[in-house]
Amino acid sequence: MANEKINPLLSDMEKLSLLPDRMYIIIKPEEGTIGFSTVAYDTTDPNKQIHPSFFVLRGLMEMMDTDMDRLVNLGQMAVMDKMVELENKGERVTSEDLGLGDIEKVNMGKKH
């Protein structure tokens, strides 16, 4: 999965918004396709002993590179019952309808 070439200013702004002592995976959907780009950030102290969360971050990134089908399948299985229920009612399925569980939805306002 190739990382997209991000406008350098936008990339710098994204990095400046990150909080210290955290690990991030940013997934950006590509408009008009089923594709997406990813980038991972580690804002922990590089001089401290490696925390196990580092290996989770690396494992997730590796899994996205080597076993995307399985990862997508796991995500689909997590919401499949609700998707089928909505589709059987003839309703359009959105992420809001599926219940986000441990994913917090943040409203960024209207896109211009």
Residue pairs with C-beta under 8 A, 6 or more apart in sequence:
1 37
1 38
1 64
1 65
1 68
2 37
3 37
3 38
3 39
4 28
4 30
4 37
6 14
6 39
14 26
15 41
18 24
18 41
18 43
19 43
20 43
20 44
21 43
21 44
21 45
22 41
22 43
22 44
23 40
23 41
23 42
23 43
23 44
23 53
23 54
23 56
23 57
24 40
24 41
24 42
24 43
25 38
25 39
25 40
25 57
25 60
25 61
26 38
26 39
26 40
26 41
27 36
27 37
27 38
28 36
28 37
28 38
29 35
29 36
30 36
30 37
38 61
38 64
40 57
40 61
42 54
42 57
44 51
44 54
63 70
63 71
64 71
76 83
78 101
79 98
79 99
82 97
82 98
82 99
83 93
83 98
86 92
86 93
86 97
87 93
91 97
95 105
96 105
